[in-house]
């Protein structure tokens, strides 16, 4: 159960990285108005979509120029960081609100600290909106969603280099996640557990793309296991950050925040951390199995050269026949196949 393996007939899937990129761009574009209004759930959803865009952009070299891909990676890294900072503030605010009801005796101190978090969140939202304006995110996403990539050769869909790159990424991410799990051990190390969460998240996004494009099968069970593990480790990380910060934050508010109340909160949150870590350990064997089998399935796999050679030979023949038939229109069509996705602040780049 929960094993992600290669699917033999997936090679002919019609879904490509550029299609996934355009779909995510449209989704993020539709979320922008509510992100700019500061809606908590929308900010979180936008962060997830931006992370998926970052994951698929490196696979689009066959549609965009290398410098365009590099620029997009940099822009979405900055977009994701801004969204991530707001999301982290939201997570701490929500956790404090939850603790107010769970520990009523500590509510007065938690309310004071929660108000401070709200002020910090407001400042982070202001910075996010300004960064989005500087990056002209709305225009960027609109151009990416509406852009028409250059027509790819018939063999690109069948044996495009992006497929081999995705296979390598799957193997690497599976290996990295497995190694991180082993390094974290069964003893709770906060930093190691956090790194494992990041490794599992990156692995999960690669699995999603593989399932969508047919490089791997629809990995429903494996994907659910990865998501649940990521959620458990995410909840653990949010609580650990609060445990680390609460005593320090209480000092400036000594007159308003009761030290005994904060100690009680820390003790209860630490107990929840232990419970979450135990839940993670319960999932660990299946997680390691998914990592191991995925790595074995993709680490050494190479596409058969015969089908590729046949596809290339056939497609080349078709291309040469069309070229001979079009005569003087060749140069005009060469200009027509370029895609122009203007990146704010740069000249439109064709390809």
C-alpha positions in Angstrom: 0.0 0.0 0.0 1.1 3.6 -0.6 3.9 2.7 -3.1 4.6 5.0 -6.0 5.9 3.1 -9.0 6.4 3.8 -12.7 3.5 3.4 -15.0 4.4 1.8 -18.3 1.7 3.4 -20.5 2.0 6.9 -19.1 4.5 7.9 -21.8 1.7 9.2 -24.0 0.0 11.5 -21.5 -1.1 14.8 -23.0 -0.4 16.8 -19.9 3.0 18.6 -20.0 4.8 20.9 -17.6 3.8 24.0 -19.5 0.1 23.1 -19.2 0.5 22.6 -15.5 2.3 25.9 -15.2 -0.5 27.7 -17.0 -3.2 26.1 -14.9 -1.4 27.1 -11.7 -0.9 30.6 -13.0 -4.6 31.0 -13.7 -5.4 29.7 -10.2 -3.0 32.0 -8.4 -4.2 34.9 -10.6 -7.8 34.2 -9.4 -6.7 34.3 -5.8 -4.9 37.6 -5.9 -7.9 39.9 -5.0 -8.5 38.0 -1.8 -4.8 37.7 -1.0 -4.6 41.5 -1.3 -7.5 41.7 1.1 -5.5 39.7 3.6 -7.9 36.7 3.7 -6.2 34.0 5.8 -7.3 30.9 3.9 -6.6 32.5 0.5 -3.1 33.5 1.6 -2.4 29.9 2.5 -3.9 28.6 -0.7 -1.8 31.1 -2.7 1.3 30.0 -1.0 0.7 26.3 -1.9 0.0 27.2 -5.5 3.2 29.4 -5.7 5.2 26.5 -4.4 3.7 24.2 -7.1 4.7 26.8 -9.7 8.2 26.9 -8.4 8.3 23.1 -8.6 7.2 22.9 -12.3 9.1 25.9 -13.7 12.5 24.0 -13.9 10.7 21.5 -16.2 9.8 24.1 -18.9 13.2 24.6 -20.6 11.7 23.1 -23.8 9.2 25.9 -24.0 11.0 28.9 -22.5 14.6 30.2 -22.8 16.9 29.3 -20.0 17.3 32.9 -18.7 13.5 33.2 -18.6 13.2 30.0 -16.5 15.9 31.3 -14.2 14.1 34.6 -13.8 10.8 32.9 -13.1 12.4 30.7 -10.5 13.8 33.8 -8.7 10.5 35.8 -8.9 8.4 32.9 -7.5 10.9 32.2 -4.8 10.4 35.8 -3.6 6.7 35.6 -4.0 6.6 32.4 -2.0 8.7 33.8 0.8 6.4 36.8 1.2 3.4 34.5 1.3 5.2 32.1 3.7 5.9 34.8 6.2 2.3 35.8 6.4 1.2 32.2 6.6 3.6 31.6 9.5 2.2 34.5 11.4 -1.4 33.2 10.7 -0.4 29.8 12.0 0.9 31.3 15.3 -2.2 33.5 15.7 -4.5 30.5 15.2 -2.5 28.4 17.6 -2.7 31.1 20.3 -6.4 31.4 19.8 -6.7 27.6 20.1 -4.7 27.6 23.3 -6.8 30.4 24.8 -9.8 28.0 24.7 -7.8 25.0 25.8 -6.0 26.8 28.7 -8.5 29.4 30.0 -6.3 30.3 32.9 -3.6 31.5 30.5 -6.0 33.3 28.2 -5.2 36.8 29.5 -1.5 36.5 28.7 -2.2 34.8 25.4 -4.6 37.6 24.3 -1.9 40.2 24.8 0.6 38.2 22.8 -2.0 37.4 20.2 -2.6 41.1 19.7 1.1 41.6 19.1 1.1 38.9 16.5 -1.9 40.6 14.8 0.2 43.8 14.5 3.1 41.9 13.1 0.9 40.2 10.6 -0.5 43.5 9.4 3.1 44.7 8.7 3.9 41.5 6.9 0.8 42.0 4.7 1.8 45.5 3.8 5.2 44.3 2.8 3.6 41.4 0.7 1.4 43.8 -1.2 4.3 46.2 -1.9 6.5 43.3 -3.1 3.7 42.0 -5.4 3.4 45.5 -6.8 7.1 45.7 -7.5 7.1 42.4 -9.1 3.9 43.2 -11.0 2.6 39.8 -10.1 -0.8 40.3 -11.6 0.6 41.1 -15.0 3.2 38.3 -14.7 0.6 35.7 -13.9 -1.7 37.0 -16.6 1.0 36.7 -19.3 1.9 33.2 -18.1 -1.7 32.0 -18.1 -2.5 33.4 -21.5 0.8 32.9 -23.3 0.9 30.5 -26.2 4.1 28.4 -26.0 5.9 27.6 -29.2 4.6 24.4 -30.9 6.8 21.6 -29.7 8.0 18.8 -32.0 5.9 15.7 -31.9 8.6 13.7 -30.2 8.9 16.3 -27.3 5.6 15.1 -25.9 6.7 11.4 -26.2 10.3 11.6 -25.1 10.9 15.2 -24.1 13.9 15.9 -21.9 11.6 17.2 -19.2 10.5 13.6 -18.6 14.0 12.4 -17.9 14.6 15.4 -15.7 11.4 14.7 -13.7 12.4 11.0 -13.3 15.8 12.1 -11.9 14.1 14.6 -9.6 11.7 11.9 -8.3 14.6 9.6 -7.5 16.6 12.4 -5.9 13.7 13.6 -3.8 12.8 10.1 -2.7 16.4 9.5 -1.7 16.7 12.9 0.1 13.4 12.3 2.0 14.5 8.8 3.1 17.9 10.0 4.2 16.3 12.8 6.1 14.0 10.4 7.9 16.9 8.2 8.9 19.0 11.2 10.1 16.1 12.5 12.2 16.1 9.1 14.1 13.4 8.2 16.6 14.5 10.8 19.0 12.9 14.2 18.7 15.3 16.8 17.2 13.3 19.9 16.2 15.6 21.0 13.4 16.0 17.5 12.0 12.2 17.0 12.0 11.7 20.3 10.3 14.2 19.4 7.6 12.4 16.1 7.1 9.1 18.0 6.7 10.7 20.1 3.9 12.2 17.0 2.2 8.8 15.2 2.3 7.0 18.3 0.9 9.5 18.5 -2.0 9.1 14.8 -2.7 5.3 15.2 -2.6 5.2 18.0 -5.2 7.4 15.9 -7.5 5.0 13.0 -7.1 2.1 15.2 -8.0 3.7 16.4 -11.2 4.7 12.8 -12.1 1.1 11.6 -11.6 -0.3 14.5 -13.7 2.0 14.1 -16.6 2.0 10.3 -16.7 5.7 9.9 -15.8 4.3 7.9 -12.9 0.8 6.6 -12.2 -1.9 8.5 -10.3 -0.3 8.0 -6.9 -3.4 8.5 -4.8 -2.5 6.5 -1.7 1.2 7.4 -1.7 0.3 11.1 -2.1 -2.2 10.9 0.8 0.5 9.4 3.0 3.0 12.0 2.1 0.5 14.8 2.7 -0.6 13.4 6.1 3.1 13.1 7.2 3.8 16.6 6.0 0.8 17.9 7.9 1.8 16.2 11.2 5.4 17.5 10.9 4.0 21.0 10.0 1.8 21.0 13.1 4.8 19.9 15.1 7.0 22.7 13.7 4.4 25.4 14.4 4.2 24.3 18.0 7.9 24.1 18.4 8.4 27.7 17.1 5.8 28.8 19.6 7.6 27.0 22.5 10.9 28.6 21.5 9.4 32.1 21.2 6.9 32.4 24.0 9.4 32.9 26.9 11.3 35.6 24.9 8.1 37.4 23.9 6.8 37.5 27.4 9.7 39.6 28.7 8.8 42.9 27.1 5.2 42.5 28.3 6.2 41.5 31.9 3.5 43.8 33.4 0.8 42.4 31.2 1.9 38.8 30.8 2.0 36.4 33.7 5.2 34.2 33.7 3.4 31.3 35.4 0.7 31.4 32.7 3.4 31.2 30.0 5.2 28.3 31.7 1.9 26.4 31.8 1.3 27.1 28.1 4.8 25.9 27.2 4.3 22.7 29.2 1.1 21.9 27.4 2.4 22.7 24.0 5.5 20.6 24.6 3.2 17.7 25.5 1.4 18.2 22.2 4.8 18.2 20.4 5.6 14.8 22.0 2.2 13.4 20.8 2.7 14.7 17.3 6.2 13.3 17.1 4.8 9.9 18.2 2.2 10.1 15.4 5.0 10.9 12.9 7.0 7.8 14.1 3.9 5.7 13.6 3.9 6.8 9.9 7.6 6.5 9.5 7.8 2.8 8.2 5.3 3.4 5.4 7.0 6.7 4.5 10.4 4.9 4.2 8.8 2.3 2.1 7.4 4.9 -0.3 10.8 6.6 -0.5 12.7 3.4 -1.1 10.4 1.9 -3.8 10.1 5.2 -5.6 13.9 5.6 -5.7 14.4 2.1 -7.0 11.7 2.6 -9.6 13.2 5.8 -11.1 16.9 5.9 -10.2 18.1 3.6 -13.0 15.3 3.7 -15.4 16.1 4.8 -18.9 13.6 5.2 -21.8 14.0 2.7 -24.6 15.9 4.4 -27.4 14.0 2.5 -30.2 10.6 4.2 -29.6 12.3 7.5 -29.4 14.4 7.0 -32.5 11.2 6.0 -34.4 9.3 9.0 -33.2 12.1 11.4 -34.1 12.6 9.8 -37.5 9.0 10.0 -38.3 8.6 13.6 -37.0 11.7 14.7 -38.9 10.3 13.3 -42.1 7.0 15.2 -41.6 8.9 18.4 -40.7 11.0 18.2 -43.9 8.0 17.5 -46.1 6.2 20.5 -44.6 9.3 22.6 -45.1 9.6 21.7 -48.7 5.9 22.3 -49.2 5.8 25.8 -47.7 8.7 27.4 -49.6 8.8 31.1 -48.9 6.6 30.9 -45.9 9.3 29.2 -43.8 10.8 32.3 -42.4 7.4 33.7 -41.5 6.4 30.6 -39.7 9.7 30.5 -37.8 8.7 33.9 -36.4 5.2 32.7 -35.6 6.3 29.8 -33.4 7.9 31.9 -30.7 6.2 32.5 -27.4 6.4 35.9 -25.8 5.9 36.0 -22.1 7.0 39.5 -21.0 8.6 39.5 -17.5 8.0 42.8 -15.7 11.1 44.8 -15.8 12.6 43.0 -18.8 12.1 43.0 -22.5 9.8 40.3 -23.9 11.7 37.1 -24.5 10.8 35.0 -27.4 11.0 31.2 -27.8 
